[in-house]
Amino acid sequence: MSNGDREMTNEEFLMFGMDEQSIREQYINSITTQLSGIEMTIMSILSDAQHVLEFGDKERARKYMNIAKYIISEELMDKRG
């Protein structure tokens, strides 16, 4: 459960399934976000949550939703004051 310099915390694993740095790399700083905007990235993550729910994976869906909430709080709410 490590990412580069530090270990992923148990809290990050339980909440997101990845560490916050990975969220930044895979979602916030992704080419998709650069081309389509952070809002589209968030909608895509929520679509992923819906998709895994169709297969009964409530835990993975919960983690996707937490990732989306993290991005909203870190990127959208902080920038809007």
C-alpha positions in Angstrom: 0.0 0.0 0.0 2.7 2.5 -0.8 2.8 5.3 -3.3 6.3 6.7 -3.9 7.6 8.3 -0.7 4.9 7.3 1.8 2.6 4.6 2.7 -1.1 4.9 2.1 -2.9 5.3 5.4 -5.5 2.8 6.5 -8.0 5.7 6.5 -7.2 6.5 2.8 -7.6 2.8 1.9 -10.9 2.5 3.6 -12.3 5.7 2.3 -10.9 5.8 -1.3 -9.1 2.5 -2.0 -6.1 4.7 -2.9 -4.1 7.5 -1.4 -4.8 11.2 -2.0 -1.7 11.5 -4.2 -3.0 8.8 -6.5 -6.4 10.7 -6.7 -4.5 13.8 -7.8 -2.4 11.8 -10.4 -5.2 9.7 -11.8 -8.1 12.2 -11.7 -7.3 15.8 -10.9 -4.2 16.1 -13.0 -5.2 13.7 -15.7 -5.4 14.5 -19.4 -9.1 14.0 -19.2 -9.5 16.7 -16.7 -7.1 19.0 -18.7 -9.2 18.5 -21.8 -12.7 18.2 -20.4 -12.6 20.0 -17.1 -12.9 18.8 -13.5 -16.7 18.7 -13.6 -16.6 16.1 -16.4 -14.1 14.1 -14.4 -16.4 14.1 -11.4 -19.3 13.0 -13.5 -17.2 10.2 -15.0 -16.3 8.9 -11.5 -20.0 9.0 -10.5 -20.8 7.0 -13.6 -18.2 4.5 -12.6 -20.0 4.3 -9.2 -23.3 3.6 -10.9 -21.7 1.0 -13.1 -20.2 -1.1 -10.2 -23.5 -0.8 -8.4 -25.2 -2.6 -11.3 -22.9 -5.6 -10.4 -23.7 -5.3 -6.6 -20.3 -3.9 -5.6 -21.5 -1.4 -3.0 -18.1 -1.0 -1.5 -16.4 0.0 -4.7 -19.3 2.4 -5.5 -18.9 4.0 -2.0 -15.2 4.5 -2.7 -15.9 6.1 -6.1 -18.4 8.4 -4.5 -15.9 9.4 -1.8 -13.3 10.1 -4.5 -15.8 12.4 -6.2 -16.6 14.2 -2.9 -12.9 14.6 -2.2 -12.4 16.2 -5.6 -15.4 18.5 -5.1 -14.2 19.6 -1.7 -10.5 20.0 -2.7 -10.8 21.4 -6.1 -14.2 23.1 -6.5 -15.1 24.4 -3.0 -11.6 25.6 -2.2 -11.3 27.6 -5.4 -14.7 29.2 -5.0 -14.0 30.3 -1.5 
